[in-house]
Amino acid sequence: MESVANFIIRYRKLILALSVVVSAGAGALLTQLKVDTDFTNYISPTDPVIMQLKEVGSAFGSNYTAIVLVESGDSFAPEIMQGIDRLTRAYQDHPGVASVVSLTNVVDIKKTDLGLEVSDLVPDEAVLSDPAALADLRRYALGKPAYANFLVSPDGRFTALYVNIAENARKDVVASELRDLTETMWPAETRSAQISFAGEPMLLNYLNHIIVRDMAVLVPLVIMLLVGILYCSFRTLRGVVLPLAAVAVATVVTFGIMALTRTPLTIIAAIMPVVLLSNGSAYGIHMLNFISLNSDRASDSAGAVRIALRQVAVPILLSAVTTFIGFMSFVMSVLTIFRTFGLFTAIGIAAALVFALTFVPATVCCLKLPRAIAGSGGGGATAASFLNRPLTLMAHALHDHRRAVLAAAALVTLALVPGIFRLHSDFDLLGFFSQESEPRQADAVMTEEFGGTVAYMVHLKGPVRDPLALGEIYRLHKHLRQALCSPLVNSIADVIAEMNDSLNGQRAIPATRAGVESLYLLMEGKDQLNRLVTPAADQTLITARLPQMSSAVTDRNVAAVDLLIQEKLRLQLVALPFEAVPRDRLPELGALVAGELLDDLAADLASAGRTLTDRDRLRSLLQAAVGAPADADALSADDRRRSIAGYLAAADCDLLIEEQAVRDALAEALAALAEPTADAIERQIRETAPALAGDAEGVELAAASIVRLLAEEATRREHERLLGAILAASAPAGEASGALASELRGELGRLSAGYWPVTPEQYAGLTGQPPPAASVVSMTAAQTGPPLVYGTIVERLSQSQINSLVLCLALVMIVMVIQLRSLKRGLIAMVPIVFTLAVNFGLMGYLGVTLNLATALIASLAIGIGIDYTIHTAYRIRIEAGQGGTLYGVLERVFLSTGRAVLINALAVIAGFVVIVASELNIIKQFGGLSALSIGIAAGSALTIYPVLVMTFDRRYIAPSAPAPGPTSQLHRAGDHPADGRAARRRRRRAGDSGTKPDIQPSPGGTP
């Protein structure tokens, strides 16, 4: 160390010049720092969850949706609709936007006299300025489930614009630009509506602002507190400036390296400068403290620096190494946010060490000899001399009450250990913000009026236009509503079913490919289709919109959907015609169909708030209906007549009959047929209307149409009977709503398709032969979306916490064993840290504070920083014990030298973490408060529990040696020697011995 001291003293001006150049160069790079709050970047890009999310983003153009929420008296007022239209058009033109859905551009599906019409809800821009047309539009939109609770609230006060951010765009940047664009296109001073923003991209943008604001506010606050603490501690300008300058330069260099390596700031970036400033100042504090302690033993500043470096360089280096280890342990994390934090904070600690051991002593060498600390021989009330008396009393109390200290520590540990088992990891993005913040307010409205802001997706691959695949997707769609307790589930299957409902009154997938294709073609060319299905129709998404939620709820949802996919979704399907099943296997087929249909009916009813109560009776009815042909004979004559009359009067009738009387007579005659077969109908037409006999083709086609019509009517009647049975077997009793009735009819309509979708194994089991390979439809399914990213973060968070904690404890233990040259002494030195961890985790468990992206840092941070205090205390105990004197004397000298520096350093670090409580983010507040508490406990334990453990279990370590020859400071009263017991001291006090203790000075030539 002597050579290092000589180098610093000799090249002090060069060291100062290099410090200035390095800090200036690093400072110039700070403007290049970027903020990254995208949580997908905090996980490895090779993680399956991220790869799945990226695949979906590439296929569908977007994964995340920003939501613009407009509140007004009436969303359909001309001014509001015109403003929404301006915003919609402006958002669509933004290069970072994949698509936009709003009231003014949403696709509308409705039945007209000419058939099915697919067009925009607002067909013409002129409608936006027509109050009467908008009033009609309001009535229509609020009465249609596709819009109410999705684009407009039931009372019409709120409307939402969904802006899908392009996959390759930065979500937070686009969100910020959308905010600016909103104000440009619809300035606040010109609108009568209130606009707020929700959705993850907007939350990330809000986080960016908070991070920048926190760094701008918290860093100056920490510096101001450090200035106050340093001044109260040293009472000199150099005592304030030098430690602060050293750590400030180290902090600037650290962030300059981040900028140089293009490493962005993350959500916990505001913590880094505070940690570096408050903790990194410790090395400068210890350095300056020992320069001041030894100033009365040197003739000039260089001499004081040489002595101080000899005394304090080793413990400073060891404490820096353990702190470095604490932060580097995060490099083992699987979360990049922790790896980045750990790596660059460790770099900052290393830089703070270098500047404390070079810049501080080099600067002191250029100045006059500093004043000595009171009690070191210089006298005077300077440099924290007010700490002498309490430190002396503390040393005596520990010596006299060792058992009480250990008992209290044991009781506290036992009381808090149960709280550790209550601790759990969590990720609640909305919970980052305060209740009164804009994100919380906007999300509350979105949850109440629109069901939520988070997109939960199931990604399916397969032939989407195939009725088997599409029907299975629709089944999953409906079961997802039940599993996620969300009515806001969207898919291409639901769109096709809605179109079929508009045409046929059955919300179901058409049974034939031609039927699917005809409906699908009506949607082609619509932008909204791109969010549902790929252009090749080989991939599709089912998207559910959910409220922001904790990871615990997300985990339950993921597990429920996983189970749903495994149990309900058939990834291989084949159509099994009813006639292909042997008669002896029909009961087995009926049981299979009835069971699956019951499950689907139960899901439909559950979505409407109803439950099945009599499954057995309903199962029997459904099983009897499987494969049963439509019985037209069961129709009454009146029912037949009405159906036939409607057909004969329709424009698409195959016969040209102009006279109403002829149509009526023909309907009456045909309805009276005992067996309305095609041949019987043809004969009856020729007999009743001889004039039509010449149109042989028309008569033949009409007969076939009437047979089909009567069969459909018979089926409809049977399904209405079954519908009544379903409603009777469900609770609460009562008529079904129009939407529920359509869904139930759609389920029953599958019975009349003539086939049932089954797996290849079921096909072979029922028919006795495998299905044709070409007829098998295959699909794959996977969950994706932001909630799975959150869940993955929590899973990796727990893993990272364990990895970093174990590694940190192991490495620090090794360092302590090496330093103290004993396994036993190393274990004793670890006790204060273990106690600190028990208190930290126990309190977190009892207080309900979860392990999150910020609080997960506390344990390793407490080890890395907290062990410093034990290192300094242990090192000083060994040195002071070698100087001779009583146990009292050893403890007093330790407390009045290293103890003073530990307290000053701990106060600086605690103050830094307390400042973090001023952050706007809840998780950062929690981190600041708990970190301050942990550092306080670690410092207190190092000055209380550790000395007591050494005195109790390792007396040889602290056993005083014979006093060195020559004059020594009188540390105690004359009778206070090891041979003097407590009883003797008490007798002396009762006798009135009022001897006073002189100021204490550290041992000459010792190290701390």
Buried (B, 14 or more C-beta within 10 A) or exposed (E): BEEBBEBBBEBBEEBBEBBEEBBEEBBEBEEEBEBBBBBBBBBBEEBEBBEBBBBBBEBBBBBBBBBBBBBBEBBBBBBBBBBBBBBBBBBBEBEBBBBBBBBBBBBBBBBEEEEBBBEEBBEEEEBBEBEEBBEEBBEEBBEBEBBBBBBBBEEBBBBBBBBBBBBEBBBBBBBBBBBEBBEEBBEEEEBEBEBBBBBBBBBBBBBBBBBBEBBEBBBEBBBEBBEBBBEBBBBBEBBBBBBBBBBBBBBBBBBBBBBEEEBBBBBBBBBBBBBBBBBBBBBBBBBBBBBBBBBBBBEEBBBBBBBBBBBBBBBBBBBBBBBBBBBBBBBBBBBBBBBBBBBBBBBBBBBBBBBBBBBBBBBBBEEEBBBBBBBBBBEEEBBBBBBBEEBBEBBBBBBEEBEEBBEEBEEBBEEBBEBBEEBBBBBBBBBBBEEEBBBBBBBBBBBEBBBBBBBBBBBBBBBBBBBBBBBBBBBBBBBBBBBBEBBBBBBBBBBBBBBBBBBBBBBBBBBEBEBBEBBBEBBEEBBBBBBBBBEEBBBBBBBBBBBBBBBBBBBBBBEBBEEBBEEBBBBBBBBBEBEBBEEEBBEBBBBBBBBBBBBBBBBBBBBBEBEBEEBEEBBEBBBEBBBBEBEBEEBEEEBBBBBBBEBBEEEEBBBEBEEEEBBBEBBBBBBEBEEBEBEBBBBBBBEBBEEBEEBEEBBBBBBBBBBBBBBBBBBBBBBEEBBEBBBEBBBEEEEBEEBBBBBBBBBBBBBBBEBBBBBBEBBBEBBEEEBEEEEBBEBEBBBBBBBBBBBBBBBBBEBBBEBBBEBBBEBBBEBBBEBBEBEEBBBBBBBBBBBBBBBBBBBBBBEEBBBBBBBBBBBBBBBBBBBBBBBBBBBBBBBBBBBBBBBBBBBBBBBBBBBBBBBBBBBBBBBBBBBBBEBBBBBBBBBBBBBBBBBBBBBBBBBBBBBBBBBEBBEEBBEBEEEBEEEBBEBBBEEBBEEBEEEEBEEBEEEEEEEEBEBBBBBBEBBB
